[in-house]
C-alpha cells in the first residue's frame, strides 16, 4: 500500500522530474508537504493531445456529491488491473496518469506497533503510475478528477519496510513507455506487462520515523 507521500516542488529531484515530463509546468504544481488518502493532489495526464497538470482527489471512486465513496480506492493492486468489473480495469486501458512524489511513507507491523519509514528518491522524484477518472456532479455540473496509485508485489529490498506491496514507479528515461502510458488512446496494455514487476529505479534514502504526520527521525538513515 502507498498511503502517504510528499512532493516538494522546489527540490532538485522534483525539478528534474517535472522538466523531463512537463517542461515549464512546475508552477502549476502545489507544494505538498505530506498528504494521505482522499487529499487533493496534482497529477499529470494528456488532455487534447498535450501533457498537462490537473488537480485530483486521491481516491478513485467518488459518490454523486464528488466525495470519496465508501469503497477504498486510493490504491489499485496490479493483480486487479486485468480483472473485468474491478475499479481499475477501464482506467488502466483509457485514463492512466503520473503522480509525482519526492518521498513516500510506508509502515510495517501490526497497528499500534507499526514501524514507519520515510523513503526519498535521491536523483529524481518518483514518477508513480496512477489511474484516474473524471466525475461530474449531475446537479451542479461540477467536474473533478480522482485518482489512485498502482501498487505491485513487494520488492525484496523493502523487507522490513513494507512487505505487502511496492508503488509502481515508471521509467522516466524510457520516453516511448511514458508516451504510451499517458496516451488515452493507447489500450494495448500487454506492452506494460514488464512494468508490473517491482523496480526501485533510483537510490533511495530510507529514514525510520515516528509516524507519517510528524515524520520525526527515530534512527539513522540508510540507503537501498
C-alpha positions in Angstrom: 0.0 0.0 0.0 1.1 3.6 -0.6 -0.9 5.7 1.9 1.2 8.9 2.4 3.6 10.9 0.2 5.2 14.3 -0.3 6.0 16.5 -3.3 8.4 19.3 -2.5 8.3 21.2 -5.8 11.4 23.3 -5.1 13.7 20.3 -4.6 16.2 19.4 -7.3 14.6 16.0 -7.6 11.2 17.5 -8.3 12.5 20.0 -10.8 14.4 17.3 -12.6 11.3 15.1 -12.9 8.9 17.8 -13.9 11.2 19.3 -16.5 11.5 15.9 -18.1 7.8 15.2 -18.1 6.1 18.6 -18.5 8.7 21.3 -19.2 7.7 24.7 -18.0 4.7 23.5 -15.9 6.4 23.4 -12.5 4.4 26.5 -11.3 1.2 24.6 -11.8 2.1 22.1 -9.1 1.3 22.8 -5.4 3.9 22.2 -2.7 2.8 19.0 -0.9 4.4 18.7 2.5 2.7 15.4 3.2 -0.8 14.0 2.4 -2.8 10.8 2.9 -5.7 9.3 1.1 -8.6 11.5 -0.1 -6.3 14.5 -0.2 -6.3 16.9 -3.1 -3.1 16.3 -5.2 -1.6 17.1 -8.6 -1.3 14.6 -11.4 0.0 14.6 -15.0 -2.4 13.5 -17.8 -2.7 14.0 -21.5 -5.6 16.3 -22.5 -6.3 17.5 -26.0 -3.1 15.8 -27.1 -1.0 17.7 -24.7 0.5 16.8 -21.3 -0.9 18.9 -18.5 -1.1 19.1 -14.8 -4.5 18.8 -13.1 -5.7 18.6 -9.5 -7.2 15.3 -8.4 -8.7 13.7 -5.4 -6.5 10.8 -4.2 -9.4 8.3 -4.2 -10.5 6.8 -7.5 -14.2 6.2 -6.7 -16.4 9.1 -5.8 -20.1 9.4 -4.9 -22.7 11.5 -6.5 -21.6 14.5 -4.4 -18.0 14.1 -5.6 -16.9 12.9 -2.2 -14.8 9.7 -1.6 -17.0 6.7 -1.8 -17.2 4.1 0.9 -15.1 1.8 -1.2 -11.4 2.2 -0.5 -9.7 3.2 -3.8 -6.6 5.2 -3.2 -4.5 2.3 -4.4 -5.2 -0.1 -7.3 -3.5 -3.5 -7.0 -1.6 -4.8 -10.0 -3.3 -8.1 -9.9 -6.7 -6.5 -10.3 -5.8 -4.4 -13.4 -6.9 -7.1 -15.9 -10.0 -8.3 -14.0 -13.2 -7.1 -15.5 -15.7 -5.3 -13.3 -13.0 -4.0 -11.0 -12.4 -0.3 -10.4 -9.2 -0.2 -12.3 -10.0 -2.3 -15.4 -11.3 0.5 -17.7 -9.0 3.3 -16.4 -6.0 1.1 -16.9 -7.0 1.0 -20.6 -8.2 4.5 -21.1 -7.0 7.0 -18.4 -3.6 6.5 -16.9 -1.7 9.2 -15.2 1.6 10.0 -13.4 1.7 11.0 -9.8 4.9 12.8 -8.8 6.4 12.3 -5.3 9.7 13.3 -3.7 9.1 10.9 -0.8 6.7 8.3 0.4 6.0 6.8 3.8 5.4 3.1 4.4 4.6 1.2 7.5 5.3 -2.4 8.7 3.8 -4.3 11.5 0.5 -4.6 13.5 -1.5 -1.5 14.4 -0.1 0.1 17.5 3.3 -1.5 16.9 3.9 -0.3 13.4 7.3 1.0 12.3 7.3 3.7 9.7 9.9 4.7 7.1 10.3 7.8 5.1 11.6 6.9 1.6 13.1 9.7 -0.6 14.4 9.4 -4.1 17.9 10.8 -4.4 18.4 11.7 -8.1 14.9 12.4 -9.4 11.5 12.4 -7.9 9.3 9.3 -8.2 7.0 9.1 -11.2 4.3 6.9 -9.6 2.0 5.1 -12.0 -1.6 6.1 -11.5 -5.1 5.7 -12.8 -7.7 8.5 -13.0 -11.3 9.2 -13.7 -13.3 12.3 -14.3 -16.5 12.6 -12.3 -19.4 15.0 -12.8 -22.0 16.2 -10.2 -25.3 15.8 -12.1 -26.9 18.6 -10.1 -24.2 21.3 -10.2 -22.3 20.0 -13.3 -19.1 20.4 -11.3 -16.3 18.2 -12.7 -13.4 16.8 -10.7 -10.6 14.3 -11.4 -10.0 11.4 -9.0 -7.0 9.0 -9.0 -5.3 6.0 -7.4 -1.7 4.8 -7.2 -1.0 1.4 -8.7 0.8 -1.0 -6.3 2.8 -4.0 -7.2 4.1 -7.1 -5.3 6.6 -6.3 -2.6 10.2 -5.5 -3.7 12.8 -7.8 -2.0 14.7 -4.7 -0.7 11.7 -3.5 1.1 11.5 -6.4 3.6 11.1 -4.7 7.0 9.9 -1.5 5.3 6.6 -2.7 3.7 6.3 -6.4 3.0 2.9 -6.3 1.3 3.4 -4.1 -1.8 5.5 -1.5 -3.6 4.3 1.5 -5.6 4.7 1.2 -9.3 7.5 3.5 -10.4 7.6 4.4 -14.1 10.9 4.5 -16.1 11.1 8.2 -16.9 14.1 7.8 -19.2 12.1 5.5 -21.5 10.1 8.1 -23.4 8.4 5.5 -25.5 6.8 3.9 -22.5 6.0 7.3 -20.9 4.2 8.4 -24.1 2.2 5.2 -24.3 1.4 5.3 -20.6 -0.1 8.8 -20.8 -1.8 8.3 -24.2 -5.5 7.8 -23.5 -5.9 6.2 -27.0 -3.3 3.5 -26.3 -5.1 0.4 -24.9 -2.6 -2.4 -25.8 -1.8 -2.8 -22.1 0.1 -6.1 -22.6 3.0 -3.8 -23.5 3.1 -2.7 -19.9 3.5 -6.2 -18.5 7.2 -5.7 -17.7 6.3 -2.7 -15.6 4.3 -4.9 -13.3 7.5 -6.3 -11.8 8.6 -4.0 -8.9 11.7 -1.9 -9.7 13.0 0.9 -7.5 14.8 2.8 -10.3 16.9 5.1 -8.0 19.0 5.1 -4.9 16.6 5.6 -2.0 17.3 7.3 1.3 15.3 5.5 4.0 14.7 7.0 7.4 12.9 5.3 10.3 10.3 7.8 11.6 7.8 8.1 14.5 4.7 8.5 12.3 3.5 9.9 9.0 2.0 13.1 10.4 5.2 14.4 12.1 7.9 12.3 10.3 10.4 12.7 13.1 13.6 10.6 12.6 14.0 8.0 15.3 17.1 6.2 13.9 19.9 6.6 11.4 19.0 6.8 7.7 20.3 4.2 5.3 20.3 3.7 1.5 18.8 0.9 -0.6 
